[in-house]
Amino acid sequence: MLPAPADSAASQPPPPAVAVVVAVLNEAENIAAVGAEIVAAFAPGPAFEVVFVDDGSTDGTAAAVRALAAADPRIRLVRHAERCGKSAAIRTGAAAARAPWIATMDGDGQNDPKDLLAMLARAEAAGEPWPLVAGIRIRRNDPWSRRAATRLGNGIRRALLRDDCPDTACGMKVFRRDAFLALPCFEGMHRFLPALFRRAGAPLLNHPVAHRPRAAGRSKYSNLQRAWAGLGDLFGVMWLVSRMRAPKIRPDDA
C-alpha cells in the first residue's frame, strides 16, 4: 500500500505576521549585513518576511538581494524600473507584502531591526484602533548640518501640523498594512505618516530607537533637496489633512 500523502497545508510555513519593508537605492554594500541582521533579529519572534524594494538602483543592489533570497525564501525582491522615490517604494513593498503588519526601516545600516520587534509589541498591545508606532532617534549619528536641518524642519512641521511626532523622518515605523494602503499616496508621504494616520483615526505611539553611523555608501539627499521638497509637501499635507475625515461607524443596533 502506498503511504498516505502528507498534509500539504500542514507542511506549509505559517503565513507571516509581519513584513519588514526596506526601500533601497544603490545600497549594494549594505544589503548583506542589513538582511542578515533582520533575519537574526526576527528569527526568534513571529513568522516574518522581508521585502526589499529596489527603487531603480544602478549598482549591484538587486544582485545582492537576490543572493540573500536564494538562501532564505523569507526574503523577497521587488524592483522599480526607474527611480520613483522612497514613498513609492514603501507603498510598493506594503502592497507586495502578505502580512497584516508592516515594519519599515532604512537599508543603510543605521537602524537596528531589534527595535522593530519592541515597536510591533507596543502596536499589538494597544489594540484597536490600531496605532502607528513611530521610531524616535534619541541620539542621531549624522553630520551636525543634517541634525540641525532636521531639527528645524521638525519644529516647523510640528507647529503647523500638530502631529506630536518629534522625528517623523525616522525610517522605522510599524503600522497595519490595510490602514497604510488606504492613505493617499504621494512622493514625500513617508515624512508625514503621523499626521496622515492621526487624521485617519489611528493613534500615534512614539518609541525611542537606536541610530548608528552609516555602514557604507552615502546619503541620496542633500539638506537643500530635503528642505525644498519638504516645504512644498508641508503645505500640500496641510491642505490634505484639512480635507480628510475619519468616519465613525455606528454599531448595528444604533
PyMOL commands that set and color helices and strands:
alter all, ss='L'
color gray80, all
select helices_A, chain A and resi 8-11+28-42+61-71+86-96+114-126+144-161+177-181+189-199+223-243
alter helices_A, ss='H'
color red, helices_A
select strands_A, chain A and resi 18-24+48-55+75-80+101-106+132-137+173-176+204-209
alter strands_A, ss='S'
color yellow, strands_A
deselect
rebuild
show_as cartoon
